[in-house]
Structure formats: C-alpha cells, structure tokens
C-alpha cells in the first residue's frame, strides 16, 4: 500500500504539469491588457481609483493609436495586413465601448449618491 500513495502523487504531479502546459498554450502573451508588464511587486501594492482609471485610459489610447497607425498604413499602401488592421480596430472599439460603459456606471452611481437624503 505504500507504493500506491507514491503513484497517486506522481499522477497528480503529472496532471498538474499537463494543466500548466495547457494553460500556457491558452494564454498567449499577446493578450496582455496593459503595455506595462505586471510583476509580483505591482500586484501586492494597492492601486487607487485614479491610478486605475489613468492606466485604463492610457491602454485604450494605445489601442486606438495602434489601430489608427495600422489603418493608415493599409490605406497608404505601406502595409497589406488588412486583417491585422481590422483586428486592431475592433480591439480599440471594444476597449472604448467598455470604457464608456464603466464611465456610465460611475456617473450613474454618483447621481444615485447625490440623490440620497442626508
């Protein structure tokens, strides 16, 4: 019976190793939201609301700038990557729409707070 727990541990380790490999394949590095890589030290530091919003605004601005550059390159004939330009354009559009939804929620919440009786 002593060999059975050892076999179970090695099977668990093998399964964990396979799961880690699969996770690495599913999460390619191109899906990083921010241009600044997050390290462990940044994850442990508290982030204020204004810093978070500034980071989000900068990221949305980067997406829109990249999309604009790619579209301009395609329109002027400097690039033939139409698919990449369209993907960048859609990414910029989605990030801007998400930002607008967050803004609308924040404004709506602020209005609700202002309407509360004191």
N, C-alpha and C positions, 0 to 999 in steps of 0.2 A: 504494500500500500504506500510505502514511502516514495516509490517511483511515480505513482500516479499524480501527486501534487506537483512534482517537478515537471512532469509532462504538461499538466494544466497551465503552469506558469509560463512555460515556453510557448504553448499555444496562444496564451493571452498576449505575450510579448510579440509573437508573430502577427497576430491580428492587429495589435496597436501599431506595429511598424507598417503594415499594409494600409491601415486607415490614414496614417500620417502621409504616406506616399500619395494616396488618392486625394487627400486634402490639398497637398501641394500642387497637384495637377489641376484641380478645380479652381484654385485661386491664383491665376497668373498675376504677375506684378503690374500689368498694365491697368488693372482696375483700382489702383490706389487713388483715393479721392483727392488727396492733397499732394502738391508737389513736394512738400517737406515730409521726409520720412519720419514716422513716429517711432521713437525709441522708447525703451522701458522707463527712462527718467521722465520723459514728457508725459507718459501715461499716468505716472504717480503724482504729478503736480496738478493742483486744482486749476481749472480754467474758468475765467469769469465770462459772463454772458457777452460782454462787449468784445472780448478776445475771440470767443467762439464765432460771433457774427462777423468780425473782421476776417477771420480765417475763411469762413464760408463765402463772403463777398469776394475775397481775393481768388478763391478757387473758381467761382462762377465767372469772374472776369477772365481768368486764364483760359477756361473752356471757350468763352466767346472769342477771345483773341486768337486762339489756335484755330477755331473754326473759320474765322474771318481770313486768316492767313492762308489756310488750305483752299478755301473757296476762291480767293483772289488768284492763287497760283494756278488753279484749274481754269479760271476764266481767262487769264492772260496766256495760257498755253505753256506755262513753265512746268506744269505737272499734269500727268494723266491719271492721277489717283482720285477719280471721281467718287469711288466708294468710300475711301478714307475721308474725303471732304464731307460727304453726306453723313457719315457716322459721327464725325466731329460736330457737324451742325446739329444733328439730333441730340447729341450729348449736351451741347450747350443749351439747346432749347429745353430739354428735360431738367437740367440743373437750374435754369432760370425760372421755370414753372414751379419747381419745388420751393425755390427761394420765395416766390410770390405767395405760395400757399402758407409758408411759415410766417411771412410778414402779415398776411391777412389774419392768421390766428392770433398773432401777438397784438395787433391793433384791436381785434375783436375782444380779446381778454382785457386789454387796457380800458376799452369802452365799458365793459361789464364792471370792472373795478370802480370806474369813475361814477357809475350809476348807483353804486351801493350806498345805502343810507349810513350816515356816520353816527 
